Amino acid sequence: MRLLLTSDTHLPTRVRHLPAALLDDLAEADVVFHAGDWVDTATLDLFEARSARLVAVYGNNDGRALRERLPEVARVELQGLRFAVVHETGPAKGREQRCEARFPGTDVLVFGHSHIPWDTSAPGGLRLLNPGSPTDRRRQPVATYLTARLDDGCLTEVDLHRLPRPA
């Protein structure tokens, strides 16, 4: 099973269009995770239309229209692996322990907000993944998103995709 993880698309406030590479991978993914900060409903509509399955939440920059369509936390079980998606997890210091306590019974937590790619595991085994942002790199060298494979309940081939700077 092919997975795509993204967050913080911020359209059209940061850029006007999503990167072509992200859109290509979106079409190939079996499940797409979006950890919030869409900003506009048109981007959500696009993801819903192009995704085989979308698991998504709203973020702190998302207004009423998005909050009416999306939850604060989304959960899904795929091949026996329990995923949760949330936008904010708080400061980096203590994140693993804090998230493990907040999301018991979860195997993988997808989150956003910081625009900083993150891939760690908590002491109890919770895997934390932040794909960064495909449109707003902030203090990062490039914009990013993640893809992964889920094979027989195991998360494999977690790849960080670095996007070229817009011309």
C-alpha positions in Angstrom: 0.0 0.0 0.0 1.4 3.4 -1.0 1.0 6.3 1.4 1.6 10.0 0.9 1.9 12.3 3.9 1.7 16.1 3.6 0.7 19.1 5.7 0.7 22.9 5.7 -0.1 23.4 2.1 -1.3 27.0 2.8 -2.8 27.6 -0.6 -3.1 30.2 -2.0 -1.4 32.3 0.7 2.2 30.9 0.3 2.0 29.7 -3.4 -0.7 29.6 -6.0 -0.3 25.9 -7.0 0.8 22.6 -5.5 4.1 21.2 -6.8 3.8 18.9 -9.8 5.8 16.1 -8.0 3.3 16.2 -5.1 0.3 16.0 -7.4 1.9 13.1 -9.3 2.5 11.1 -6.1 -1.0 12.0 -4.9 -2.4 10.2 -7.9 -0.3 7.1 -7.2 -1.1 6.9 -3.4 -3.6 4.4 -2.0 -4.0 6.6 1.1 -3.2 10.3 1.5 -2.7 11.9 4.9 -2.9 15.7 5.3 -2.1 17.2 8.8 -3.9 20.5 8.4 -3.4 24.1 7.4 -5.1 23.9 4.1 -6.2 27.5 4.3 -8.7 27.2 1.4 -11.5 24.7 0.7 -10.4 24.4 -3.0 -7.3 22.5 -1.9 -9.3 20.1 0.2 -11.7 19.6 -2.8 -8.7 18.9 -5.0 -7.3 16.3 -2.6 -10.7 14.7 -2.2 -11.1 14.4 -5.9 -7.6 13.1 -6.6 -7.1 10.8 -3.6 -8.2 7.2 -3.5 -8.6 7.7 0.3 -7.9 10.8 2.3 -7.3 11.0 6.0 -7.2 14.6 7.0 -7.6 17.2 9.8 -7.8 21.0 10.1 -5.0 23.2 11.3 -4.7 26.4 13.3 -4.9 28.5 10.0 -8.1 26.8 8.8 -11.3 28.7 9.1 -14.9 27.7 9.8 -15.6 26.1 6.3 -12.7 23.7 6.7 -13.4 23.0 10.4 -16.9 22.0 9.5 -15.6 19.4 7.0 -12.6 18.0 8.9 -11.9 16.8 12.5 -9.2 18.0 14.8 -7.9 14.4 15.1 -8.4 11.7 12.6 -7.7 8.0 13.2 -7.6 5.1 10.8 -6.3 1.5 11.0 -4.6 0.1 7.9 -3.3 -3.4 7.7 -3.5 -3.6 11.5 -1.4 -0.4 12.0 -3.1 2.3 13.9 -2.6 5.8 12.6 -3.6 9.2 14.1 -3.4 12.6 12.4 -3.3 15.9 14.2 -2.0 19.3 13.3 -0.2 20.6 16.4 1.9 18.6 18.9 3.5 21.4 20.8 7.3 22.1 21.3 9.9 19.7 20.0 11.3 19.2 23.5 9.4 16.3 25.1 7.3 15.7 22.0 7.7 11.9 21.9 6.6 11.3 25.5 3.8 13.9 25.3 2.4 12.4 22.1 2.7 8.9 23.4 0.6 9.9 26.4 -1.9 11.8 24.3 -2.4 9.1 21.7 -2.4 5.7 23.5 -2.9 2.7 21.3 -1.5 4.5 18.2 1.3 3.1 16.2 2.0 6.1 13.9 1.2 9.8 14.5 1.2 12.1 11.5 1.5 15.8 12.4 2.3 19.2 11.0 2.4 22.8 12.0 6.2 23.3 12.4 7.0 22.9 8.6 10.0 20.9 9.9 10.3 17.3 8.7 10.4 14.9 11.7 10.8 11.1 12.0 11.3 9.7 15.4 10.0 7.0 17.7 8.8 7.4 21.3 10.2 5.1 24.0 7.0 3.0 23.8 7.2 2.6 20.0 4.9 5.4 18.7 6.4 6.6 15.4 6.1 10.3 14.8 6.1 11.7 11.3 6.0 15.3 10.1 6.2 15.7 6.4 7.2 19.4 6.5 5.4 21.6 4.0 5.4 21.2 0.2 4.8 25.0 -0.3 6.3 26.9 2.7 9.8 25.8 3.7 10.1 28.6 6.3 13.6 28.1 7.8 14.2 24.8 6.0 16.5 24.5 3.0 13.6 23.2 0.8 9.9 22.4 0.8 9.1 18.7 1.6 6.6 15.9 1.9 6.8 12.2 2.7 5.9 8.9 1.0 5.9 5.5 2.5 4.9 1.9 1.9 2.7 -0.2 4.2 3.5 -3.9 3.7 1.8 -6.6 5.9 1.3 -4.1 8.7 4.9 -2.7 8.6 5.7 0.9 7.6 8.6 0.8 5.2 10.4 3.0 2.6 9.6 6.3 4.5 11.1 8.8 2.0 11.4 12.5 2.4 10.9 14.3 -0.9 12.8 17.5 -1.3 11.1 19.9 -3.7 13.0 22.4 -5.9 12.5 26.0 -5.2 9.9 27.7 -7.4 11.3 29.6 -10.3 
